[in-house]
Amino acid sequence: MKSVAIKTVLVIALLGLCIHLQKYYLTYSRIGSRPSDVRVSDLEKSSKGNKNNTIVFTNRKQTVTCKQMNFVFVKTYKTGSSTVGSTLFRYGLKNNLISAIALQPASMIVEIINNTAGVRKYDCDPTFPGYNYLVSHVKHYNYNVLNTLVKRAQFITLLRSPFKHLESSFYYFHADVACKLLKHENPFAEFVTHLQNYTDPTKMKAQLRNRLHNGQLYGLGCDDDNCNDQTSVVKKNNEIEQQFDLVMITDYMDESMVLLKQLMCWRDDDVVYKSMKVVGNNRPPITEHMKGIISKWNKADMQLYNHFNRTFWRRIKNYKGDFDSDLQSFRTKQTEKTEMCVKTKRNNEDCKWLEMDVTQLRTTALKIQAETICKKQNKNQ
């Protein structure tokens, strides 16, 4: 009896150990669901110099190897894309990645014409390895063109509640001036409640109307001519879902950054952000009546946002790992970095990077690439 009891205890103990090891493997062997104390060790700064194109994360118990992934971030107007764009540019610069940058020196818009993206080329280097990332607005968005430009890339974009998006676009693109509404106490409320007086195509310039009327869908390549009915909007939403690996939501920026971190197999430090170009916090609230009008006028944008808001929360529900724990870990890092930068101001190298906006970071990338790619080639000749 005693021998049987001992064997039983040993079997139970062995079974428990197997279950524990299985849980450990399932939790920590998957890319992106590593514990918060994992550190980057011996990070290869250059994808050219890294033969395996990998990043190695290590702690005392494990090593997780992640492939260095290329990425395309299609900026959308007035959604907070400058905040995300700055974060992505910082990552690219710190890791010596090569950015595809618009032809015009001061432009954040890459225009696609005749299936060709207007970006700076580096013909000076016959061994040019190609681009690692793109962070830009895209005029005439075309997935196939961008997928060819930045090969094997993760596609990312950002959407915002159509109510706040329209309000932000209204003021940013000076619709209050164009519609002669400055005399009103609340120009936006006047505009929304009397849309028919201001948005007639014969009265409002097409460029401004495109920014205001379903402006988010327009930024992703679908204007009134292409997305003018329920069927075409549903088709476009399905296309975007197929093409993009992550659609972030401005209204849930922290949650979006955690999803971005897992998608790219990055660290909390890589997705710490500083909000850029934030204005209008003191504006009057958007009433339910105004929301009803906006929902009808920007019906396509509402469908777009609602579709990807659902997929966003479904993605969190199916998150590989403990999402709440990772979210708290990120918010702790975000607070720590913000407080540190307030104290040290620009005396800390990381804080200097964090203070730079997307335009400054783009200019820095452009300068570095011109110096390192072409000058290096000239020296070799």
N, C-alpha and C positions, 0 to 999 in steps of 0.2 A: 504493500500500500504506500509505504514511504517512498519507494522508488518511483511509483506511478505519479505521485504528487510532485516529486522533484522534476520529472520529465514534463509534466503539465506546465509547471511554472516556467521552465526553460523555453518551451514552445511558445507560451504567451509572450515572454520577454522578447524572443526572437521575432515574433510577428509584429510586436510593437515597434521594434527597431526598424524592420522593413518598411512599415507604414511611415515612420518618421523620415527615413531616407528618401522614400518616394515623394513625400510632400516637399522636402528640401530641393530635390531635383526639379520637380514641376514648378516650384516657385522661383528658383534662382538660375535655372539653365536657360530660360527664355530671354532673348534679347529685350531690353527695355524694362524688365521687371526685377532689376537688381536692388539689393538693399541700399538704404540711404548712405551707409558709411563706405561704399565702394569709392575708390579714388582712381583717377586716371594715372597710369604709370607709363612712363616712357612714350608719351604721345608723339607720334611722328607728325611733325609740323607740316611736312610737304607731301601731298599725295603723289608727286613725281618721284620723290625719294623713297617712298614706302612701297616696296615691291608687292606686298600683299594688300596694300590699300586698306589697312585695318587700324582700329584703335583698341588698345588693350586696357581693360578695367580690372584692377586687382584689389583684394583685401586678404586677410590672413587665411580665409577659408577657400577662396575660389578665384578663378580668372575667367572673365567674360570677354570674348573677342567680338567686336562689332565691325562691320564693314563701314568704311568711310563712304557715306552716301551723298550723291549730288542732289541738288534741290532747285526747284523753280517756284518762286513765290509771286503769284499774280496779284499785284496790288489793286485794291478797289477804292474808289474815292470816298472819303469821309467815313471810313469804317474803323479807323485806328491802325490802318496798314503801315503808317510811318513808324509807329511803335514797334510793330512786329518786324518791319523791314530793317529797322536799326539793329534789332537783336540778331537778325540773320546776317547782316553785313558784318557785325562785330565777330560773329563766329567765323565767317569766311576770312576776314583779315587776320584774326589770331591764328588761324590754321593754314595760312598761305594758300588758300584756294583761289582759283581764277574766276573772276566774275565777268559775265556777259553784260556789257554796259552800252546804253544808248549812244548813237552817233553824235547827237548834239551835246556839247560840253555841259550844259546846265539842265539837261532834260532828264526826267524820271519816267519818260515814256518811250518804250520800244515799239516802233511801228512795223507792222508786217505788210509788205507790198509784194504782190506776185509770188506768194509762198516763200518769201525771204524776210528774215528778221533784220531790222536795221540796227546792228550792233557793231562796235569797234572790232576790227579784225587785227590779227598780229601776223601779217604776212612776212614780217621781218625774221620770223623764226620758222624755218621749214619743218622743224620737229615739234611745232606747237601741239601740246597734248590735248587741247580742247578745253571747254569751259566746265567749271564745277558747279556754278550756280548762277541764277538770275533772280534779281529782286527789282521789280519794275511794274509800272502800269503797262498794259499792252493794248495798243490800238489795233483793232481788227484781230482780236484774239483767235489763234489757230493752234489747237493742241498739237497736231502733227508737226508743225514747223518748230514749235518750242521743244518738243520731244526729240527732234533731230538736233537742235542747237545744243541742248544740254542732255547728253545721253545718260540713260539709266537713272533718271532723276525722280525724286519724290515731288509730286505736285501739291502745292499748298495755296489756299486763298483764305479770305476772311469776309464774313458777312455781319451785318448789324441790323438791329430792329428797324424796320422801314419807317417807323414814326420818327425816331431820333435821327435816322439817316437823312430823311427829307429835310428836317429842320436844319441840320448841320450843313447840308448841301445848299440850302436856300441862302444862308448867310455867307458861306465860303465863296460861292460863285456870284455873289452880289445881286441876287434876284430882287432883293429889297430896293436896290437902286434902279435896276432895269425896269421894274414894275412900278416905280415911282411911289413907294410905300413908306418912305422915311418919315412922313408926317404922322403916321399912325403910331399909337402907343405900343401896339404889338403887331408889327408888320407881318410876321409869319401867320398869326391867327387870321388877319385880314386876307392874306393870300389863300389860305386853305378854305376858309368859309365862303370865298367868292372865286373859286378856281376858274369858273367859266369866263370870268372877266379878264383873266391874266394869262391863261395857258393855251388859248386858241393859237394854232400853228401860224396863223396869219399875223399874230401880234407878238409872239415870242420867238426869238431866234432859235433855230434848230439845235445848235450846240448847247444852249442853256436848257432847252426842253429835254434833251437827251440825258442831261445830268440830273434832272429833277424827276422826270417821268420814268419809273422803273430803272433808275440809274444804276443799281447794282447788277441787274441782269445785263444792262447795256455794257458795263465794264467787263463782262465775261463773254462778250461777243454776240449779244442778241438784242437788236433794236426793235422798234415798233414794226418795221417791215417784216422781220423774221419771227417775232414772238407776239403776234397780234391775236392769238386765240388760245383756248384752253389746251388743245392738242399740242401745239408747238411749244408751249411753256412746259408742259409735262415732259415732252421729248427732250427739251434743253436741260431740264433738271436731271433727267436720267443720264444724259451725256456727261454732265458735270460730275455726277456721282461716280461714273465709270472712269473719268479722266483724273480726278483729284484724289490723292491719298488722304488728305485731311482738309476739311473745311472748318476753320476756326470760327468762333462766335465772339464778337467784340464784347457783348454783354456779360460774357463769362471768360474774361481774359486769363485769369489764373488757371482755370480748368483747361483752357485751350493750350496754355503753355506746357502743362503736364502731359497732354496728349502729344504735343509737338516733341517734347523731350523723349517720350517713349518711341514715337515713330522714327526719330533720327538716332536713337540710342545715344543721347547726350546726357550731360549732368545738369543738376540744378543751376550751377554757375553759368552754364551756356544759355539758359533761357531767362535769366534775371533781366528785367526790362525797366525802362523809365518811360513813362507816358509822354508822348510828343504831340505838340500842336493841339493841346486840350484847351478849348475855350467854350464859353456859353453856359457855364454851370449855373449862372444866376438868371437864366431866361425863364419866363413864365412857363408853368407846366402845360403839357399838351392835354387838352380835355378829351373826354370820351367821345364827344361830338366830333371833334377834329380827327380823332383816330378813325372814326367810322368813315369819314370822307376820304382820308388818306388810303384806307384799306380798299376802297372802291377804285380810286384813281390809280393807285399803284398796286393793282391786284396781282400782277405778275411778280413783283418784288415780294409781296406777301406770301405768295405760293413758294417762291424760292426760299425765303427765310424759314417758313414753317417746315418745309421739306427737310432742310439741313439742320434745323434746330432739333427735329426728331432723330435724325441720324446721329447727331452730336451726343445726345443723351443715351442713345442706344449703344454708342461706342464706349461711353463711360461705364454703362452697365456691364458690357462685355470686356472691360479693361483687364489686361493680363497683369494681375498683381492686386495690391491693396490701394485702390485709387485714393481713398480718403487719407490714408497715411502718406502717400506720395504728395498729395495736395498740401497737406500740413507741412511736410518737409520743405516743399518749394516755397510756401509762404513764409516760413521761418527764415530761409535763405534770402528771400526777397527783402524782408524787414531788416535783417542783419546787414545786408549790403547797402541798403538805402541809408540806414542810420550811420554806418561807417563813412559813407561818402558825404553825408552832411557834416560830419566832424572833420574829416580830412580834406574836404573839398577837392582840389585838383592836385593834391600832393601824392595821391595814390594812382598808380598806373591803370588799374581796373576802373577807377572812378573817372579818369580822363576819357576812357573809352565810352563809359556809360553816359557821359555828358554830351557826347557828340550825336547830332541828329542824323537822319538818314542821308541828307544832302552832303554833309561833311564827310560821312563815312564813304559815300560813293566817290567823292572827289579824292579821298585818300586812297581808295582802291585803284582808281584810275591812274593816279600818280605812281603808285608802287608798281603796278603792272607795266606801265610804260618804261620805268627804270629797270626793272628786273628782267623782263622778257626781251625787249629789243636791245638794251645795252649789253646784256649778257651775250646775246648772239653776235653783236658787233665785236666784242672782245675775242670771241672764238674764231672769227674770220681772219 
